[in-house]
Amino acid sequence: MNKLCAQFSFKQHNSSMYNAPANGLAEAFNKTLCNILKKVVNRSKKDWHERIGEALWAYHTTFRTPTQATPYSLFLSKWDGPYVVQEVYTNGAYKIVDENGLRIGPINGKFLKRYYA
């Protein structure tokens, strides 16, 4: 490959695809899922497909400190509104407040929508 590049006088650069919104979340989830499966799968490791439902349930119902909730509760939570934006962060996150003064956030701005009363 180096000879071909030299022959046509161009430099070859290696790069990888980068998805900024993902920010390594898929890799982190896969690592966590594998760690859970290691704890519940037999030594033969042949029953992992039977245990994946249990592992996913464990992951979705485990409390997460950064969000102060479980992924399951965040998925099922109902966002009614209206909410008022209290603070805007430079990374695109927002801190919002409901009509009772309950603070929510920071939350990713791409999940917020205008509320029309």
LUMLOVEX-73494 format. One record per atom (N, C-alpha, C): residue in three letters; atom name; x, y, z. Coordinates in nm, 2 decimals. Layout:
rec residuo=ALA | atomo=CA | east=X | north=Y | up=Z
...
This chain:
rec residuo=MET | atomo=N | east=0.08 | north=-0.12 | up=0.00
rec residuo=MET | atomo=CA | east=0.00 | north=0.00 | up=0.00
rec residuo=MET | atomo=C | east=0.09 | north=0.13 | up=0.00
rec residuo=ASN | atomo=N | east=0.20 | north=0.12 | up=0.07
rec residuo=ASN | atomo=CA | east=0.29 | north=0.23 | up=0.08
rec residuo=ASN | atomo=C | east=0.35 | north=0.26 | up=-0.06
rec residuo=LYS | atomo=N | east=0.38 | north=0.16 | up=-0.13
rec residuo=LYS | atomo=CA | east=0.44 | north=0.18 | up=-0.27
rec residuo=LYS | atomo=C | east=0.33 | north=0.25 | up=-0.36
rec residuo=LEU | atomo=N | east=0.21 | north=0.21 | up=-0.35
rec residuo=LEU | atomo=CA | east=0.10 | north=0.26 | up=-0.43
rec residuo=LEU | atomo=C | east=0.08 | north=0.41 | up=-0.40
rec residuo=CYS | atomo=N | east=0.09 | north=0.44 | up=-0.27
rec residuo=CYS | atomo=CA | east=0.07 | north=0.58 | up=-0.22
rec residuo=CYS | atomo=C | east=0.19 | north=0.67 | up=-0.28
rec residuo=ALA | atomo=N | east=0.31 | north=0.61 | up=-0.27
rec residuo=ALA | atomo=CA | east=0.43 | north=0.68 | up=-0.32
rec residuo=ALA | atomo=C | east=0.42 | north=0.70 | up=-0.47
rec residuo=GLN | atomo=N | east=0.37 | north=0.60 | up=-0.54
rec residuo=GLN | atomo=CA | east=0.37 | north=0.61 | up=-0.68
rec residuo=GLN | atomo=C | east=0.28 | north=0.72 | up=-0.73
rec residuo=PHE | atomo=N | east=0.16 | north=0.74 | up=-0.66
rec residuo=PHE | atomo=CA | east=0.07 | north=0.85 | up=-0.70
rec residuo=PHE | atomo=C | east=0.08 | north=0.98 | up=-0.62
rec residuo=SER | atomo=N | east=0.18 | north=0.98 | up=-0.53
rec residuo=SER | atomo=CA | east=0.21 | north=1.10 | up=-0.45
rec residuo=SER | atomo=C | east=0.10 | north=1.15 | up=-0.37
rec residuo=PHE | atomo=N | east=0.04 | north=1.06 | up=-0.29
rec residuo=PHE | atomo=CA | east=-0.06 | north=1.10 | up=-0.20
rec residuo=PHE | atomo=C | east=-0.03 | north=1.04 | up=-0.06
rec residuo=LYS | atomo=N | east=-0.08 | north=1.10 | up=0.04
rec residuo=LYS | atomo=CA | east=-0.06 | north=1.05 | up=0.18
rec residuo=LYS | atomo=C | east=-0.19 | north=0.98 | up=0.22
rec residuo=GLN | atomo=N | east=-0.17 | north=0.87 | up=0.29
rec residuo=GLN | atomo=CA | east=-0.29 | north=0.79 | up=0.34
rec residuo=GLN | atomo=C | east=-0.30 | north=0.82 | up=0.49
rec residuo=HIS | atomo=N | east=-0.42 | north=0.86 | up=0.52
rec residuo=HIS | atomo=CA | east=-0.46 | north=0.88 | up=0.66
rec residuo=HIS | atomo=C | east=-0.56 | north=0.78 | up=0.71
rec residuo=ASN | atomo=N | east=-0.54 | north=0.73 | up=0.83
rec residuo=ASN | atomo=CA | east=-0.64 | north=0.63 | up=0.88
rec residuo=ASN | atomo=C | east=-0.73 | north=0.71 | up=0.98
rec residuo=SER | atomo=N | east=-0.86 | north=0.69 | up=0.97
rec residuo=SER | atomo=CA | east=-0.95 | north=0.75 | up=1.06
rec residuo=SER | atomo=C | east=-1.06 | north=0.66 | up=1.09
rec residuo=SER | atomo=N | east=-1.14 | north=0.69 | up=1.19
rec residuo=SER | atomo=CA | east=-1.25 | north=0.61 | up=1.22
rec residuo=SER | atomo=C | east=-1.38 | north=0.70 | up=1.22
rec residuo=MET | atomo=N | east=-1.49 | north=0.63 | up=1.21
rec residuo=MET | atomo=CA | east=-1.62 | north=0.71 | up=1.21
rec residuo=MET | atomo=C | east=-1.64 | north=0.76 | up=1.35
rec residuo=TYR | atomo=N | east=-1.69 | north=0.87 | up=1.37
rec residuo=TYR | atomo=CA | east=-1.72 | north=0.93 | up=1.50
rec residuo=TYR | atomo=C | east=-1.86 | north=0.98 | up=1.50
rec residuo=ASN | atomo=N | east=-1.94 | north=0.94 | up=1.59
rec residuo=ASN | atomo=CA | east=-2.08 | north=0.99 | up=1.61
rec residuo=ASN | atomo=C | east=-2.08 | north=1.06 | up=1.74
rec residuo=ALA | atomo=N | east=-2.07 | north=1.20 | up=1.73
rec residuo=ALA | atomo=CA | east=-2.07 | north=1.28 | up=1.85
rec residuo=ALA | atomo=C | east=-2.18 | north=1.26 | up=1.95
rec residuo=PRO | atomo=N | east=-2.31 | north=1.25 | up=1.90
rec residuo=PRO | atomo=CA | east=-2.42 | north=1.22 | up=2.00
rec residuo=PRO | atomo=C | east=-2.41 | north=1.09 | up=2.07
rec residuo=ALA | atomo=N | east=-2.35 | north=0.99 | up=2.02
rec residuo=ALA | atomo=CA | east=-2.33 | north=0.86 | up=2.09
rec residuo=ALA | atomo=C | east=-2.24 | north=0.88 | up=2.20
rec residuo=ASN | atomo=N | east=-2.12 | north=0.94 | up=2.19
rec residuo=ASN | atomo=CA | east=-2.03 | north=0.97 | up=2.29
rec residuo=ASN | atomo=C | east=-1.99 | north=0.85 | up=2.37
rec residuo=GLY | atomo=N | east=-1.98 | north=0.74 | up=2.31
rec residuo=GLY | atomo=CA | east=-1.94 | north=0.62 | up=2.38
rec residuo=GLY | atomo=C | east=-2.04 | north=0.55 | up=2.46
rec residuo=LEU | atomo=N | east=-2.17 | north=0.59 | up=2.44
rec residuo=LEU | atomo=CA | east=-2.27 | north=0.53 | up=2.53
rec residuo=LEU | atomo=C | east=-2.30 | north=0.38 | up=2.49
rec residuo=ALA | atomo=N | east=-2.29 | north=0.35 | up=2.36
rec residuo=ALA | atomo=CA | east=-2.32 | north=0.21 | up=2.32
rec residuo=ALA | atomo=C | east=-2.21 | north=0.12 | up=2.37
rec residuo=GLU | atomo=N | east=-2.08 | north=0.17 | up=2.37
rec residuo=GLU | atomo=CA | east=-1.97 | north=0.09 | up=2.42
rec residuo=GLU | atomo=C | east=-1.99 | north=0.07 | up=2.57
rec residuo=ALA | atomo=N | east=-2.02 | north=0.17 | up=2.64
rec residuo=ALA | atomo=CA | east=-2.04 | north=0.16 | up=2.79
rec residuo=ALA | atomo=C | east=-2.15 | north=0.07 | up=2.82
rec residuo=PHE | atomo=N | east=-2.26 | north=0.08 | up=2.75
rec residuo=PHE | atomo=CA | east=-2.38 | north=-0.02 | up=2.77
rec residuo=PHE | atomo=C | east=-2.33 | north=-0.16 | up=2.75
rec residuo=ASN | atomo=N | east=-2.27 | north=-0.18 | up=2.63
rec residuo=ASN | atomo=CA | east=-2.22 | north=-0.32 | up=2.60
rec residuo=ASN | atomo=C | east=-2.13 | north=-0.38 | up=2.71
rec residuo=LYS | atomo=N | east=-2.04 | north=-0.29 | up=2.76
rec residuo=LYS | atomo=CA | east=-1.95 | north=-0.34 | up=2.86
rec residuo=LYS | atomo=C | east=-2.02 | north=-0.37 | up=2.99
rec residuo=THR | atomo=N | east=-2.12 | north=-0.29 | up=3.03
rec residuo=THR | atomo=CA | east=-2.20 | north=-0.32 | up=3.15
rec residuo=THR | atomo=C | east=-2.28 | north=-0.45 | up=3.13
rec residuo=LEU | atomo=N | east=-2.34 | north=-0.46 | up=3.01
rec residuo=LEU | atomo=CA | east=-2.42 | north=-0.58 | up=2.98
rec residuo=LEU | atomo=C | east=-2.34 | north=-0.71 | up=2.99
rec residuo=CYS | atomo=N | east=-2.22 | north=-0.70 | up=2.93
rec residuo=CYS | atomo=CA | east=-2.13 | north=-0.82 | up=2.94
rec residuo=CYS | atomo=C | east=-2.09 | north=-0.85 | up=3.08
rec residuo=ASN | atomo=N | east=-2.06 | north=-0.75 | up=3.16
rec residuo=ASN | atomo=CA | east=-2.03 | north=-0.77 | up=3.30
rec residuo=ASN | atomo=C | east=-2.15 | north=-0.84 | up=3.38
rec residuo=ILE | atomo=N | east=-2.27 | north=-0.79 | up=3.35
rec residuo=ILE | atomo=CA | east=-2.38 | north=-0.86 | up=3.42
rec residuo=ILE | atomo=C | east=-2.40 | north=-1.00 | up=3.37
rec residuo=LEU | atomo=N | east=-2.38 | north=-1.03 | up=3.24
rec residuo=LEU | atomo=CA | east=-2.39 | north=-1.16 | up=3.19
rec residuo=LEU | atomo=C | east=-2.29 | north=-1.25 | up=3.25
rec residuo=LYS | atomo=N | east=-2.17 | north=-1.20 | up=3.27
rec residuo=LYS | atomo=CA | east=-2.06 | north=-1.28 | up=3.33
rec residuo=LYS | atomo=C | east=-2.10 | north=-1.33 | up=3.47
rec residuo=LYS | atomo=N | east=-2.19 | north=-1.26 | up=3.54
rec residuo=LYS | atomo=CA | east=-2.23 | north=-1.29 | up=3.67
rec residuo=LYS | atomo=C | east=-2.34 | north=-1.40 | up=3.67
rec residuo=VAL | atomo=N | east=-2.42 | north=-1.40 | up=3.57
rec residuo=VAL | atomo=CA | east=-2.54 | north=-1.48 | up=3.57
rec residuo=VAL | atomo=C | east=-2.53 | north=-1.61 | up=3.48
rec residuo=VAL | atomo=N | east=-2.44 | north=-1.61 | up=3.39
rec residuo=VAL | atomo=CA | east=-2.43 | north=-1.72 | up=3.29
rec residuo=VAL | atomo=C | east=-2.35 | north=-1.83 | up=3.36
rec residuo=ASN | atomo=N | east=-2.39 | north=-1.96 | up=3.32
rec residuo=ASN | atomo=CA | east=-2.31 | north=-2.07 | up=3.37
rec residuo=ASN | atomo=C | east=-2.17 | north=-2.07 | up=3.32
rec residuo=ARG | atomo=N | east=-2.09 | north=-2.16 | up=3.38
rec residuo=ARG | atomo=CA | east=-1.95 | north=-2.17 | up=3.34
rec residuo=ARG | atomo=C | east=-1.93 | north=-2.21 | up=3.20
rec residuo=SER | atomo=N | east=-2.02 | north=-2.29 | up=3.14
rec residuo=SER | atomo=CA | east=-2.01 | north=-2.33 | up=3.00
rec residuo=SER | atomo=C | east=-2.04 | north=-2.22 | up=2.91
rec residuo=LYS | atomo=N | east=-2.10 | north=-2.11 | up=2.95
rec residuo=LYS | atomo=CA | east=-2.13 | north=-1.99 | up=2.87
rec residuo=LYS | atomo=C | east=-2.22 | north=-2.02 | up=2.76
rec residuo=LYS | atomo=N | east=-2.30 | north=-2.13 | up=2.76
rec residuo=LYS | atomo=CA | east=-2.38 | north=-2.17 | up=2.65
rec residuo=LYS | atomo=C | east=-2.53 | north=-2.12 | up=2.67
rec residuo=ASP | atomo=N | east=-2.56 | north=-2.07 | up=2.79
rec residuo=ASP | atomo=CA | east=-2.70 | north=-2.03 | up=2.82
rec residuo=ASP | atomo=C | east=-2.71 | north=-1.88 | up=2.82
rec residuo=TRP | atomo=N | east=-2.62 | north=-1.80 | up=2.76
rec residuo=TRP | atomo=CA | east=-2.63 | north=-1.66 | up=2.77
rec residuo=TRP | atomo=C | east=-2.75 | north=-1.60 | up=2.70
rec residuo=HIS | atomo=N | east=-2.80 | north=-1.67 | up=2.60
rec residuo=HIS | atomo=CA | east=-2.92 | north=-1.62 | up=2.53
rec residuo=HIS | atomo=C | east=-3.04 | north=-1.64 | up=2.61
rec residuo=GLU | atomo=N | east=-3.04 | north=-1.74 | up=2.71
rec residuo=GLU | atomo=CA | east=-3.15 | north=-1.76 | up=2.80
rec residuo=GLU | atomo=C | east=-3.15 | north=-1.65 | up=2.91
rec residuo=ARG | atomo=N | east=-3.03 | north=-1.60 | up=2.94
rec residuo=ARG | atomo=CA | east=-3.02 | north=-1.51 | up=3.05
rec residuo=ARG | atomo=C | east=-3.02 | north=-1.36 | up=3.01
rec residuo=ILE | atomo=N | east=-3.02 | north=-1.33 | up=2.89
rec residuo=ILE | atomo=CA | east=-3.01 | north=-1.19 | up=2.85
rec residuo=ILE | atomo=C | east=-3.13 | north=-1.11 | up=2.89
rec residuo=GLY | atomo=N | east=-3.24 | north=-1.17 | up=2.90
rec residuo=GLY | atomo=CA | east=-3.36 | north=-1.10 | up=2.95
rec residuo=GLY | atomo=C | east=-3.34 | north=-1.06 | up=3.09
rec residuo=GLU | atomo=N | east=-3.29 | north=-1.14 | up=3.18
rec residuo=GLU | atomo=CA | east=-3.26 | north=-1.11 | up=3.32
rec residuo=GLU | atomo=C | east=-3.16 | north=-1.00 | up=3.33
rec residuo=ALA | atomo=N | east=-3.06 | north=-1.01 | up=3.24
rec residuo=ALA | atomo=CA | east=-2.95 | north=-0.91 | up=3.25
rec residuo=ALA | atomo=C | east=-3.00 | north=-0.77 | up=3.21
rec residuo=LEU | atomo=N | east=-3.08 | north=-0.77 | up=3.10
rec residuo=LEU | atomo=CA | east=-3.14 | north=-0.64 | up=3.06
rec residuo=LEU | atomo=C | east=-3.23 | north=-0.58 | up=3.17
rec residuo=TRP | atomo=N | east=-3.31 | north=-0.67 | up=3.23
rec residuo=TRP | atomo=CA | east=-3.40 | north=-0.62 | up=3.34
rec residuo=TRP | atomo=C | east=-3.32 | north=-0.57 | up=3.45
rec residuo=ALA | atomo=N | east=-3.21 | north=-0.63 | up=3.49
rec residuo=ALA | atomo=CA | east=-3.12 | north=-0.58 | up=3.59
rec residuo=ALA | atomo=C | east=-3.06 | north=-0.45 | up=3.56
rec residuo=TYR | atomo=N | east=-3.02 | north=-0.43 | up=3.43
rec residuo=TYR | atomo=CA | east=-2.96 | north=-0.31 | up=3.39
rec residuo=TYR | atomo=C | east=-3.07 | north=-0.19 | up=3.39
rec residuo=HIS | atomo=N | east=-3.19 | north=-0.22 | up=3.34
rec residuo=HIS | atomo=CA | east=-3.29 | north=-0.12 | up=3.33
rec residuo=HIS | atomo=C | east=-3.35 | north=-0.08 | up=3.47
rec residuo=THR | atomo=N | east=-3.34 | north=-0.16 | up=3.57
rec residuo=THR | atomo=CA | east=-3.40 | north=-0.13 | up=3.70
rec residuo=THR | atomo=C | east=-3.30 | north=-0.09 | up=3.80
rec residuo=THR | atomo=N | east=-3.17 | north=-0.07 | up=3.76
rec residuo=THR | atomo=CA | east=-3.07 | north=-0.03 | up=3.86
rec residuo=THR | atomo=C | east=-3.06 | north=0.12 | up=3.86
rec residuo=PHE | atomo=N | east=-3.06 | north=0.18 | up=3.98
rec residuo=PHE | atomo=CA | east=-3.05 | north=0.32 | up=4.00
rec residuo=PHE | atomo=C | east=-2.92 | north=0.38 | up=3.95
rec residuo=ARG | atomo=N | east=-2.93 | north=0.49 | up=3.87
rec residuo=ARG | atomo=CA | east=-2.81 | north=0.56 | up=3.82
rec residuo=ARG | atomo=C | east=-2.79 | north=0.69 | up=3.89
rec residuo=THR | atomo=N | east=-2.67 | north=0.71 | up=3.95
rec residuo=THR | atomo=CA | east=-2.65 | north=0.84 | up=4.02
rec residuo=THR | atomo=C | east=-2.66 | north=0.96 | up=3.93
rec residuo=PRO | atomo=N | east=-2.60 | north=0.96 | up=3.81
rec residuo=PRO | atomo=CA | east=-2.60 | north=1.09 | up=3.73
rec residuo=PRO | atomo=C | east=-2.74 | north=1.13 | up=3.70
rec residuo=THR | atomo=N | east=-2.83 | north=1.04 | up=3.67
rec residuo=THR | atomo=CA | east=-2.97 | north=1.08 | up=3.64
rec residuo=THR | atomo=C | east=-3.07 | north=1.08 | up=3.76
rec residuo=GLN | atomo=N | east=-3.02 | north=1.03 | up=3.87
rec residuo=GLN | atomo=CA | east=-3.10 | north=1.01 | up=3.99
rec residuo=GLN | atomo=C | east=-3.23 | north=0.93 | up=3.97
rec residuo=ALA | atomo=N | east=-3.22 | north=0.83 | up=3.88
rec residuo=ALA | atomo=CA | east=-3.33 | north=0.75 | up=3.84
rec residuo=ALA | atomo=C | east=-3.28 | north=0.62 | up=3.78
rec residuo=THR | atomo=N | east=-3.37 | north=0.53 | up=3.75
rec residuo=THR | atomo=CA | east=-3.34 | north=0.41 | up=3.68
rec residuo=THR | atomo=C | east=-3.37 | north=0.44 | up=3.53
rec residuo=PRO | atomo=N | east=-3.30 | north=0.37 | up=3.44
rec residuo=PRO | atomo=CA | east=-3.33 | north=0.39 | up=3.30
rec residuo=PRO | atomo=C | east=-3.47 | north=0.35 | up=3.26
rec residuo=TYR | atomo=N | east=-3.53 | north=0.25 | up=3.33
rec residuo=TYR | atomo=CA | east=-3.67 | north=0.21 | up=3.31
rec residuo=TYR | atomo=C | east=-3.76 | north=0.32 | up=3.35
rec residuo=SER | atomo=N | east=-3.74 | north=0.39 | up=3.46
rec residuo=SER | atomo=CA | east=-3.83 | north=0.49 | up=3.50
rec residuo=SER | atomo=C | east=-3.82 | north=0.61 | up=3.41
rec residuo=LEU | atomo=N | east=-3.70 | north=0.64 | up=3.36
rec residuo=LEU | atomo=CA | east=-3.69 | north=0.75 | up=3.27
rec residuo=LEU | atomo=C | east=-3.76 | north=0.72 | up=3.14
rec residuo=PHE | atomo=N | east=-3.76 | north=0.60 | up=3.09
rec residuo=PHE | atomo=CA | east=-3.82 | north=0.56 | up=2.97
rec residuo=PHE | atomo=C | east=-3.98 | north=0.57 | up=2.99
rec residuo=LEU | atomo=N | east=-4.03 | north=0.53 | up=3.10
rec residuo=LEU | atomo=CA | east=-4.17 | north=0.53 | up=3.12
rec residuo=LEU | atomo=C | east=-4.23 | north=0.66 | up=3.18
rec residuo=SER | atomo=N | east=-4.14 | north=0.76 | up=3.22
rec residuo=SER | atomo=CA | east=-4.18 | north=0.88 | up=3.28
rec residuo=SER | atomo=C | east=-4.26 | north=0.96 | up=3.18
rec residuo=LYS | atomo=N | east=-4.36 | north=1.03 | up=3.23
rec residuo=LYS | atomo=CA | east=-4.45 | north=1.11 | up=3.14
rec residuo=LYS | atomo=C | east=-4.41 | north=1.26 | up=3.15
rec residuo=TRP | atomo=N | east=-4.38 | north=1.32 | up=3.04
rec residuo=TRP | atomo=CA | east=-4.34 | north=1.46 | up=3.03
rec residuo=TRP | atomo=C | east=-4.46 | north=1.54 | up=2.99
rec residuo=ASP | atomo=N | east=-4.53 | north=1.60 | up=3.08
rec residuo=ASP | atomo=CA | east=-4.64 | north=1.67 | up=3.04
rec residuo=ASP | atomo=C | east=-4.61 | north=1.82 | up=3.01
rec residuo=GLY | atomo=N | east=-4.56 | north=1.89 | up=3.10
rec residuo=GLY | atomo=CA | east=-4.53 | north=2.03 | up=3.08
rec residuo=GLY | atomo=C | east=-4.64 | north=2.11 | up=3.15
rec residuo=PRO | atomo=N | east=-4.63 | north=2.24 | up=3.15
rec residuo=PRO | atomo=CA | east=-4.52 | north=2.31 | up=3.09
rec residuo=PRO | atomo=C | east=-4.40 | north=2.32 | up=3.19
rec residuo=TYR | atomo=N | east=-4.29 | north=2.33 | up=3.13
rec residuo=TYR | atomo=CA | east=-4.16 | north=2.35 | up=3.21
rec residuo=TYR | atomo=C | east=-4.10 | north=2.48 | up=3.16
rec residuo=VAL | atomo=N | east=-4.03 | north=2.54 | up=3.26
rec residuo=VAL | atomo=CA | east=-3.96 | north=2.67 | up=3.23
rec residuo=VAL | atomo=C | east=-3.81 | north=2.64 | up=3.23
rec residuo=VAL | atomo=N | east=-3.74 | north=2.69 | up=3.13
rec residuo=VAL | atomo=CA | east=-3.60 | north=2.68 | up=3.13
rec residuo=VAL | atomo=C | east=-3.54 | north=2.77 | up=3.24
rec residuo=GLN | atomo=N | east=-3.47 | north=2.71 | up=3.33
rec residuo=GLN | atomo=CA | east=-3.41 | north=2.79 | up=3.44
rec residuo=GLN | atomo=C | east=-3.26 | north=2.82 | up=3.41
rec residuo=GLU | atomo=N | east=-3.19 | north=2.73 | up=3.34
rec residuo=GLU | atomo=CA | east=-3.05 | north=2.75 | up=3.31
rec residuo=GLU | atomo=C | east=-3.01 | north=2.68 | up=3.19
rec residuo=VAL | atomo=N | east=-2.93 | north=2.75 | up=3.11
rec residuo=VAL | atomo=CA | east=-2.88 | north=2.69 | up=2.98
rec residuo=VAL | atomo=C | east=-2.73 | north=2.67 | up=2.99
rec residuo=TYR | atomo=N | east=-2.68 | north=2.55 | up=2.97
rec residuo=TYR | atomo=CA | east=-2.54 | north=2.51 | up=2.97
rec residuo=TYR | atomo=C | east=-2.48 | north=2.52 | up=2.83
rec residuo=THR | atomo=N | east=-2.35 | north=2.54 | up=2.83
rec residuo=THR | atomo=CA | east=-2.28 | north=2.56 | up=2.70
rec residuo=THR | atomo=C | east=-2.28 | north=2.43 | up=2.62
rec residuo=ASN | atomo=N | east=-2.29 | north=2.31 | up=2.68
rec residuo=ASN | atomo=CA | east=-2.29 | north=2.19 | up=2.61
rec residuo=ASN | atomo=C | east=-2.42 | north=2.14 | up=2.55
rec residuo=GLY | atomo=N | east=-2.52 | north=2.23 | up=2.55
rec residuo=GLY | atomo=CA | east=-2.65 | north=2.20 | up=2.49
rec residuo=GLY | atomo=C | east=-2.75 | north=2.14 | up=2.59
rec residuo=ALA | atomo=N | east=-2.71 | north=2.14 | up=2.72
rec residuo=ALA | atomo=CA | east=-2.80 | north=2.09 | up=2.82
rec residuo=ALA | atomo=C | east=-2.88 | north=2.20 | up=2.88
rec residuo=TYR | atomo=N | east=-3.00 | north=2.17 | up=2.94
rec residuo=TYR | atomo=CA | east=-3.08 | north=2.26 | up=3.01
rec residuo=TYR | atomo=C | east=-3.12 | north=2.22 | up=3.14
rec residuo=LYS | atomo=N | east=-3.14 | north=2.31 | up=3.23
rec residuo=LYS | atomo=CA | east=-3.20 | north=2.28 | up=3.36
rec residuo=LYS | atomo=C | east=-3.34 | north=2.34 | up=3.36
rec residuo=ILE | atomo=N | east=-3.44 | north=2.26 | up=3.38
rec residuo=ILE | atomo=CA | east=-3.58 | north=2.31 | up=3.37
rec residuo=ILE | atomo=C | east=-3.65 | north=2.29 | up=3.50
rec residuo=VAL | atomo=N | east=-3.76 | north=2.37 | up=3.52
rec residuo=VAL | atomo=CA | east=-3.84 | north=2.37 | up=3.64
rec residuo=VAL | atomo=C | east=-3.98 | north=2.36 | up=3.60
rec residuo=ASP | atomo=N | east=-4.06 | north=2.27 | up=3.68
rec residuo=ASP | atomo=CA | east=-4.20 | north=2.26 | up=3.65
rec residuo=ASP | atomo=C | east=-4.28 | north=2.37 | up=3.73
rec residuo=GLU | atomo=N | east=-4.41 | north=2.37 | up=3.71
rec residuo=GLU | atomo=CA | east=-4.49 | north=2.48 | up=3.77
rec residuo=GLU | atomo=C | east=-4.49 | north=2.47 | up=3.92
rec residuo=ASN | atomo=N | east=-4.45 | north=2.36 | up=3.99
rec residuo=ASN | atomo=CA | east=-4.44 | north=2.35 | up=4.13
rec residuo=ASN | atomo=C | east=-4.31 | north=2.39 | up=4.18
rec residuo=GLY | atomo=N | east=-4.21 | north=2.42 | up=4.10
rec residuo=GLY | atomo=CA | east=-4.08 | north=2.46 | up=4.14
rec residuo=GLY | atomo=C | east=-3.98 | north=2.34 | up=4.14
rec residuo=LEU | atomo=N | east=-4.03 | north=2.22 | up=4.10
rec residuo=LEU | atomo=CA | east=-3.94 | north=2.10 | up=4.10
rec residuo=LEU | atomo=C | east=-3.84 | north=2.11 | up=3.99
rec residuo=ARG | atomo=N | east=-3.71 | north=2.11 | up=4.03
rec residuo=ARG | atomo=CA | east=-3.60 | north=2.12 | up=3.93
rec residuo=ARG | atomo=C | east=-3.58 | north=1.99 | up=3.86
rec residuo=ILE | atomo=N | east=-3.56 | north=1.99 | up=3.73
rec residuo=ILE | atomo=CA | east=-3.53 | north=1.87 | up=3.65
rec residuo=ILE | atomo=C | east=-3.41 | north=1.90 | up=3.57
rec residuo=GLY | atomo=N | east=-3.32 | north=1.81 | up=3.56
rec residuo=GLY | atomo=CA | east=-3.21 | north=1.84 | up=3.48
rec residuo=GLY | atomo=C | east=-3.07 | north=1.82 | up=3.55
rec residuo=PRO | atomo=N | east=-2.97 | north=1.84 | up=3.48
rec residuo=PRO | atomo=CA | east=-2.97 | north=1.88 | up=3.34
rec residuo=PRO | atomo=C | east=-3.02 | north=1.78 | up=3.24
rec residuo=ILE | atomo=N | east=-3.08 | north=1.83 | up=3.13
rec residuo=ILE | atomo=CA | east=-3.14 | north=1.74 | up=3.03
rec residuo=ILE | atomo=C | east=-3.09 | north=1.78 | up=2.90
rec residuo=ASN | atomo=N | east=-3.07 | north=1.69 | up=2.81
rec residuo=ASN | atomo=CA | east=-3.02 | north=1.72 | up=2.67
rec residuo=ASN | atomo=C | east=-3.12 | north=1.80 | up=2.60
rec residuo=GLY | atomo=N | east=-3.08 | north=1.91 | up=2.54
rec residuo=GLY | atomo=CA | east=-3.17 | north=2.00 | up=2.47
rec residuo=GLY | atomo=C | east=-3.24 | north=1.94 | up=2.35
rec residuo=LYS | atomo=N | east=-3.19 | north=1.84 | up=2.29
rec residuo=LYS | atomo=CA | east=-3.25 | north=1.78 | up=2.18
rec residuo=LYS | atomo=C | east=-3.38 | north=1.70 | up=2.22
rec residuo=PHE | atomo=N | east=-3.40 | north=1.68 | up=2.35
rec residuo=PHE | atomo=CA | east=-3.52 | north=1.61 | up=2.39
rec residuo=PHE | atomo=C | east=-3.63 | north=1.71 | up=2.43
rec residuo=LEU | atomo=N | east=-3.60 | north=1.84 | up=2.43
rec residuo=LEU | atomo=CA | east=-3.70 | north=1.94 | up=2.47
rec residuo=LEU | atomo=C | east=-3.78 | north=1.98 | up=2.35
rec residuo=LYS | atomo=N | east=-3.91 | north=2.01 | up=2.37
rec residuo=LYS | atomo=CA | east=-4.00 | north=2.05 | up=2.26
rec residuo=LYS | atomo=C | east=-4.07 | north=2.17 | up=2.31
rec residuo=ARG | atomo=N | east=-4.12 | north=2.26 | up=2.23
rec residuo=ARG | atomo=CA | east=-4.20 | north=2.37 | up=2.27
rec residuo=ARG | atomo=C | east=-4.33 | north=2.32 | up=2.32
rec residuo=TYR | atomo=N | east=-4.38 | north=2.39 | up=2.42
rec residuo=TYR | atomo=CA | east=-4.51 | north=2.35 | up=2.48
rec residuo=TYR | atomo=C | east=-4.61 | north=2.47 | up=2.45
rec residuo=TYR | atomo=N | east=-4.72 | north=2.44 | up=2.39
rec residuo=TYR | atomo=CA | east=-4.82 | north=2.54 | up=2.36
rec residuo=TYR | atomo=C | east=-4.94 | north=2.51 | up=2.44
rec residuo=ALA | atomo=N | east=-4.98 | north=2.61 | up=2.52
rec residuo=ALA | atomo=CA | east=-5.10 | north=2.59 | up=2.61
rec residuo=ALA | atomo=C | east=-5.22 | north=2.65 | up=2.54
